[in-house]
Structures are given as structure tokens and as C-alpha cells.
Amino acid sequence: MLHSDRGGQYCAYDYRALLRRHRIVPSYSRRGNCCDNAAMESFFRSLKAERVCLTRYATYQEAKTDLFDYIRFYNHRRHHSTLCYLSPMEFERRNASSSS
């Protein structure tokens, strides 16, 4: 899945054909709703600021491994103000146990 805004370049026929050819599903925010994907935008901002822009990768595999490590850290350990300063996993765990 690939998320983008609703800009004309992302709605163009050739672009959408390229996505289909590579079996990538496009994801767009609803028209006029810039907050639809705020959580993912926040994640990508953190990923870039905390990892990608600080690291030079020698190989694709090195980048892939490092990004997966960051995602694991982000989900299991990184605290988020919007989640009462819990990690996403801890937030989900607490909500699952409180709704049971």
C-alpha cells in the first residue's frame, strides 16, 4: 500500500498504471480531510528525523534491516503523547484488556 495526498500527479493515469503493474494499492486521504492519515504522516516524520536522515546505508539489505529494527522499536518501546505516553503495543494491550 502506498499513501499519498490527492495531488494531480498521484491521480494521473500513468502513475496509477505503474502502481497496478507492481501490485501496489494506492491510498488517498478523503477529499478535504487532511487528518485522515495523520498517524502515518507522524510515523514517517519520526522515521526520517530519528533514523533515515541520520544514517548512510551501504546496501539495500542494510537499509531494510535498519528500518525494520526502527519499526520494532517504534511499536514496542517508543512513547507517544497521543497514546498517553505509552508505546503503541502497550496502548493496544491495555485497551484490549480493559474492553474484555
Beta strands, then each sheet from edge to edge (+ up, - down):
strand 1: 2-4
strand 2: 26-28
sheet 1: 1+ 2+
end
